[in-house]
């Protein structure tokens, strides 16, 4: 169990309740964004994930470097072929 994450469990009992509304109340309720609320606290960092930052994503930099060099060599040979009509 992770001790650095403050995880609390609570149970909420929900019981259905009939609500009678007229058309104006229904429109006003639909305009309210009651279900799209963001959480009050955002956890974007965890201390145990710092070692992953050095390992993840490094291959993409090497791959981009190799692709750019390959593209440069291809353009160079294409230019030579056009100049000497080979």
Backbone as numpy.savetxt, mean C-alpha at the origin, in Angstrom:
# Nx Ny Nz CAx CAy CAz Cx Cy Cz
3.61 -14.35 21.32 2.77 -13.17 21.32 3.65 -11.93 21.32
3.29 -10.95 20.55 4.06 -9.72 20.47 3.71 -8.84 21.67
4.71 -8.49 22.42 4.47 -7.66 23.59 4.58 -6.18 23.28
5.11 -5.82 22.10 5.25 -4.41 21.76 3.98 -3.84 21.17
3.06 -4.68 20.75 1.80 -4.21 20.16 0.70 -4.23 21.21
0.12 -3.08 21.51 -0.95 -3.07 22.51 -2.26 -3.59 21.90
-2.47 -4.88 22.03 -3.68 -5.50 21.47 -4.66 -5.82 22.59
-5.84 -5.28 22.48 -6.88 -5.54 23.47 -8.09 -6.12 22.74
-8.69 -7.09 23.34 -9.89 -7.68 22.75 -11.09 -7.31 23.59
-12.12 -6.88 22.92 -13.37 -6.58 23.59 -14.49 -7.19 22.77
-15.51 -7.60 23.42 -16.66 -8.16 22.71 -17.83 -7.21 22.85
-18.51 -7.03 21.74 -19.66 -6.15 21.70 -20.85 -6.97 21.24
-21.91 -6.90 21.98 -23.12 -7.61 21.59 -24.01 -6.64 20.82
-24.35 -7.04 19.62 -25.21 -6.22 18.79 -26.57 -6.90 18.64
-27.58 -6.13 18.88 -28.93 -6.63 18.70 -29.63 -5.75 17.68
-30.32 -6.36 16.73 -31.00 -5.55 15.72 -32.14 -4.73 16.33
-32.28 -3.52 15.82 -33.33 -2.64 16.31 -33.95 -1.96 15.10
-35.23 -2.00 14.99 -35.92 -1.40 13.85 -36.01 0.11 14.04
-35.62 0.82 13.00 -35.67 2.28 13.04 -36.57 2.74 11.90
-37.57 3.51 12.24 -38.48 4.03 11.22 -38.03 5.44 10.86
-37.84 5.65 9.55 -37.37 6.95 9.07 -38.25 7.39 7.91
-38.33 8.70 7.76 -38.98 9.22 6.57 -37.91 9.48 5.50
-38.28 9.97 4.34 -37.34 10.14 3.23 -36.25 11.16 3.54
-36.56 12.22 4.24 -35.56 13.25 4.55 -34.50 12.68 5.49
-34.93 11.96 6.51 -33.97 11.36 7.44 -33.10 10.32 6.72
-33.68 9.57 5.79 -32.92 8.56 5.07 -31.84 9.23 4.20
-32.18 10.33 3.54 -31.19 11.04 2.72 -30.07 11.62 3.58
-30.42 12.20 4.71 -29.40 12.76 5.58 -28.48 11.68 6.11
-29.02 10.52 6.43 -28.20 9.43 6.94 -27.26 8.89 5.86
-27.73 8.82 4.61 -26.89 8.33 3.52 -25.75 9.30 3.21
-25.95 10.59 3.46 -24.91 11.58 3.21 -23.81 11.54 4.27
-24.12 11.02 5.44 -23.12 10.91 6.50 -22.21 9.73 6.21
-20.94 9.91 6.44 -19.96 8.84 6.19 -19.67 8.14 7.51
-20.65 7.38 8.01 -20.47 6.77 9.32 -19.59 5.53 9.28
-19.51 4.85 8.14 -18.73 3.63 8.07 -17.32 3.86 7.56
-17.02 5.02 7.03 -15.70 5.27 6.46 -14.75 6.00 7.40
-14.96 5.91 8.68 -14.09 6.60 9.63 -12.75 5.89 9.74
-11.71 6.66 9.85 -10.37 6.11 10.04 -10.14 5.77 11.50
-9.24 4.83 11.75 -8.91 4.55 13.15 -8.20 5.74 13.79
-8.31 5.84 15.09 -7.72 6.99 15.78 -6.21 6.88 15.86
-5.67 5.66 15.85 -4.23 5.46 15.97 -3.74 4.67 14.75
-2.61 5.09 14.20 -2.03 4.40 13.05 -0.71 3.76 13.45
-0.59 2.45 13.26 0.64 1.73 13.58 1.36 1.41 12.27
2.33 2.24 11.89 3.05 2.02 10.64 4.46 1.52 10.86
4.88 1.38 12.09 6.26 1.00 12.37 6.27 -0.07 13.44
7.11 -1.07 13.25 7.30 -2.10 14.25 8.80 -2.33 14.40
9.36 -2.32 15.60 10.81 -2.42 15.77 11.41 -3.72 15.25
10.64 -4.79 15.18 11.18 -6.06 14.69 11.27 -6.11 13.17
10.75 -5.11 12.47 10.78 -5.10 11.02 11.96 -4.31 10.45
12.80 -3.74 11.28 13.90 -2.93 10.77 14.92 -3.75 10.01
15.14 -5.01 10.39 16.10 -5.83 9.67 15.61 -6.17 8.27
14.32 -6.12 8.04 13.77 -6.43 6.72 14.01 -5.29 5.73
14.17 -4.08 6.20 14.38 -2.95 5.31 15.68 -3.08 4.53
16.68 -3.70 5.12 17.96 -3.86 4.44 17.92 -5.02 3.44
17.04 -5.97 3.63 16.98 -7.14 2.78 16.01 -6.99 1.62
14.92 -6.34 1.83 13.87 -6.27 0.81 14.13 -5.13 -0.17
13.91 -5.40 -1.44 13.97 -4.37 -2.46 15.34 -4.11 -3.04
16.39 -4.71 -2.56 17.72 -4.40 -3.08 17.93 -5.00 -4.46
17.26 -6.10 -4.79 17.41 -6.72 -6.10 16.82 -5.84 -7.19
15.80 -5.07 -6.89 15.19 -4.23 -7.91 16.15 -3.14 -8.37
16.99 -2.63 -7.47 17.97 -1.61 -7.85 19.01 -2.20 -8.78
19.49 -3.40 -8.46 20.48 -4.06 -9.31 19.86 -4.39 -10.66
18.64 -4.85 -10.67 17.96 -5.20 -11.91 17.77 -3.96 -12.78
17.39 -2.84 -12.20 17.21 -1.60 -12.97 18.54 -1.14 -13.54
19.63 -1.30 -12.80 20.95 -0.92 -13.28 21.35 -1.77 -14.48
21.13 -3.07 -14.41 21.48 -3.97 -15.51 20.63 -3.67 -16.74
19.35 -3.42 -16.55 18.48 -3.12 -17.69 18.89 -1.81 -18.35
19.25 -0.80 -17.56 19.67 0.47 -18.16 20.97 0.31 -18.93
21.90 -0.48 -18.42 23.15 -0.73 -19.16 22.88 -1.50 -20.44
22.02 -2.49 -20.40 21.67 -3.26 -21.58 21.00 -2.38 -22.63
20.15 -1.49 -22.20 19.50 -0.56 -23.13 20.53 0.38 -23.75
21.47 0.85 -22.98 22.51 1.73 -23.49 23.37 1.01 -24.53
23.76 -0.22 -24.28 24.56 -1.00 -25.23 23.77 -1.26 -26.50
22.49 -1.55 -26.38 21.65 -1.80 -27.55 21.54 -0.55 -28.42
21.34 0.60 -27.81 21.27 1.85 -28.57 22.60 2.14 -29.23
23.69 1.88 -28.54 25.02 2.11 -29.10 25.25 1.24 -30.34
24.94 -0.05 -30.26 25.12 -0.93 -31.41 24.17 -0.57 -32.55
22.98 -0.14 -32.23 22.04 0.29 -33.27 22.60 1.52 -34.00
23.17 2.45 -33.26 23.77 3.64 -33.86 24.94 3.26 -34.78
25.77 2.33 -34.34 26.91 1.88 -35.15 26.42 1.20 -36.42
25.41 0.37 -36.32 24.87 -0.30 -37.50 24.29 0.69 -38.49
23.65 1.74 -38.01 23.10 2.76 -38.92 24.21 3.58 -39.57
25.27 3.86 -38.86 26.36 4.67 -39.41 27.15 3.93 -40.48
27.39 2.65 -40.29 28.23 1.89 -41.21 27.41 1.02 -42.17
26.11 1.11 -42.11 25.20 0.37 -43.00 25.52 -1.12 -43.04
25.69 -1.69 -41.89 26.03 -3.12 -41.81 24.75 -3.93 -41.78
